[in-house]
Amino acid sequence: MNKIAFLGGGNIATAIMGGLLENGYTGKDIWVADPDEIQRQKLNEMGVGVTSDNAEATAGADAILICVKPGQVKMAATSIVPLKPGQLVISVAAGINTTSLRTWLAHANLVRCMPNTPALIGEGMLALFAENDLSKAARSLATELMSSVGETRWFEQEHDLDTVTAISGSGPAYFFYLMETLIDAAMTLGLDEQSARHLVLQTALGTAQMAKISPHSPAQLRQNVTSPGGTTQAACKVLTDQGLQSIIEKAATAAQQRSVELGKS
Ligand SMILES: NC(=O)c1ccc[n+]([C@@H]2O[C@H](COP(=O)([O-])OP(=O)(O)OC[C@H]3O[C@@H](n4cnc5c(N)ncnc54)[C@H](OP(=O)(O)O)[C@@H]3O)[C@@H](O)[C@H]2O)c1
């Protein structure tokens, strides 16, 4: 089994470690470095090796996952130089590009990953990017590791990760927002909060599962449940007339542009 090291043992690292432990890795295969003693104690309870020394955690690792906040990446990366040529580094930090990572790590064997929050419950969408020179074996190791908390997809252009950030990265918030407003609407129309929440959440879950397993597009599925002159059509007419499509497009564009700006700062 490969030896895996984590720099940073917070939310996303804990989720990935949990996924690895459920998928054949043992505590002996995993080392995590985190400066926070309370955090290290929690991680120790998962059975993985813990240390406050980044270089100690990464010394014998085949893959190193950088799971610190974007503003902490430079310090974490420079603390593990020099790396061995075969070691694979995967960074999940939002907005930190591979050019910066290559410079700070003095290392080219690396992958940039953009996860989203459902990864915390093993249902993430994880976008991956690497330069063309990354080996097939390294790509498949990255896919294997990140698949432990969700579905993975590789992108060929690094700038696509700004769009990924706008769609799957920020996407959970859009769906939460829709749930929130539908719960509010249900209560305005007279339902109690518990009933409104139950109806909305199960409808969201069932709809997502149906869209995922169906051979039809969401557009087709929507048409299938919209009878002429019916209730769904009455609601969808309001959404269309009020410009839902343009609002969503503007929102995604704003997120993409913000991601580009943050990547430059
Ligand atoms: N959570 C998500 O769903 C999600 C989604 C997409 C992307 N990400 C990315 O994942 C990264 C981590 O997010 P998170 O939510 O897991 O953050 P987090 O819970 O704050 O975890 C980061 C951990 O790293 C530790 N740390 C700080 N500096 C370090 C260093 N130099 N070496 C080793 N460890 C260090 C922090 O300790 P201190 O608290 O003491 O600083 C903290 O325990 C971020 O870059 C974020 O962009 C997360």
The ligand as a MOL file (V3000), in Angstrom:
LIG
                    3D

  0  0  0     0  0            999 V3000
M  V30 BEGIN CTAB
M  V30 COUNTS 48 52 0 0 0
M  V30 BEGIN ATOM
M  V30 1 N -13.5630 22.0960 3.3620 0
M  V30 2 C -13.9610 21.9770 2.1060 0
M  V30 3 O -15.0430 21.4810 1.7930 0
M  V30 4 C -13.0740 22.4500 0.9690 0
M  V30 5 C -13.5970 22.5280 -0.3370 0
M  V30 6 C -12.7610 22.9620 -1.3700 0
M  V30 7 C -11.4350 23.2620 -1.1110 0
M  V30 8 N -10.9650 23.1610 0.1680 0 CHG=1
M  V30 9 C -9.5730 23.5310 0.4050 0
M  V30 10 O -9.0210 22.6800 1.3750 0
M  V30 11 C -8.0470 23.3900 2.1150 0
M  V30 12 C -8.2290 23.0640 3.5890 0
M  V30 13 O -9.5470 23.4400 3.9960 0
M  V30 14 P -10.1350 22.9200 5.3730 0
M  V30 15 O -11.5410 23.3440 5.4160 0
M  V30 16 O -9.7930 21.4850 5.5720 0 CHG=-1
M  V30 17 O -9.2330 23.8340 6.3730 0
M  V30 18 P -9.0030 23.6580 7.9380 0
M  V30 19 O -10.0850 22.8490 8.5590 0
M  V30 20 O -8.7030 25.0300 8.4820 0
M  V30 21 O -7.6580 22.7720 8.0230 0
M  V30 22 C -6.3820 23.2660 7.7760 0
M  V30 23 C -5.4560 22.7170 8.8670 0
M  V30 24 O -4.0990 22.9260 8.4720 0
M  V30 25 C -3.3670 23.3730 9.6050 0
M  V30 26 N -2.1670 24.1200 9.1950 0
M  V30 27 C -1.9850 25.4500 9.0740 0
M  V30 28 N -0.7380 25.7440 8.6470 0
M  V30 29 C -0.1010 24.5580 8.4930 0
M  V30 30 C 1.2180 24.1920 8.0650 0
M  V30 31 N 2.1380 25.1130 7.7010 0
M  V30 32 N 1.5230 22.8730 8.0260 0
M  V30 33 C 0.6300 21.9370 8.3580 0
M  V30 34 N -0.6210 22.2270 8.7710 0
M  V30 35 C -0.9910 23.5100 8.8340 0
M  V30 36 C -4.3750 24.2500 10.3210 0
M  V30 37 O -3.9760 24.5050 11.6410 0
M  V30 38 P -4.4000 25.9250 12.3060 0
M  V30 39 O -5.8970 25.8860 12.4130 0
M  V30 40 O -3.6910 25.9140 13.5980 0
M  V30 41 O -3.9520 27.0190 11.3370 0
M  V30 42 C -5.6450 23.4030 10.2290 0
M  V30 43 O -5.7150 22.4290 11.2590 0
M  V30 44 C -8.2220 24.8740 1.8130 0
M  V30 45 O -7.1120 25.3190 1.0600 0
M  V30 46 C -9.4750 24.9460 0.9850 0
M  V30 47 O -9.3340 25.8760 -0.0840 0
M  V30 48 C -11.7510 22.7760 1.2080 0
M  V30 END ATOM
M  V30 BEGIN BOND
M  V30 1 1 1 2
M  V30 2 2 2 3
M  V30 3 1 2 4
M  V30 4 1 4 5
M  V30 5 2 4 48
M  V30 6 2 5 6
M  V30 7 1 6 7
M  V30 8 2 7 8
M  V30 9 1 8 9
M  V30 10 1 8 48
M  V30 11 1 9 10
M  V30 12 1 9 46
M  V30 13 1 10 11
M  V30 14 1 11 12
M  V30 15 1 11 44
M  V30 16 1 12 13
M  V30 17 1 13 14
M  V30 18 2 14 15
M  V30 19 1 14 16
M  V30 20 1 14 17
M  V30 21 1 17 18
M  V30 22 2 18 19
M  V30 23 1 18 20
M  V30 24 1 18 21
M  V30 25 1 21 22
M  V30 26 1 22 23
M  V30 27 1 23 24
M  V30 28 1 23 42
M  V30 29 1 24 25
M  V30 30 1 25 26
M  V30 31 1 25 36
M  V30 32 1 26 27
M  V30 33 1 26 35
M  V30 34 2 27 28
M  V30 35 1 28 29
M  V30 36 1 29 30
M  V30 37 2 29 35
M  V30 38 1 30 31
M  V30 39 2 30 32
M  V30 40 1 32 33
M  V30 41 2 33 34
M  V30 42 1 34 35
M  V30 43 1 36 37
M  V30 44 1 36 42
M  V30 45 1 37 38
M  V30 46 2 38 39
M  V30 47 1 38 40
M  V30 48 1 38 41
M  V30 49 1 42 43
M  V30 50 1 44 45
M  V30 51 1 44 46
M  V30 52 1 46 47
M  V30 END BOND
M  V30 END CTAB
M  END
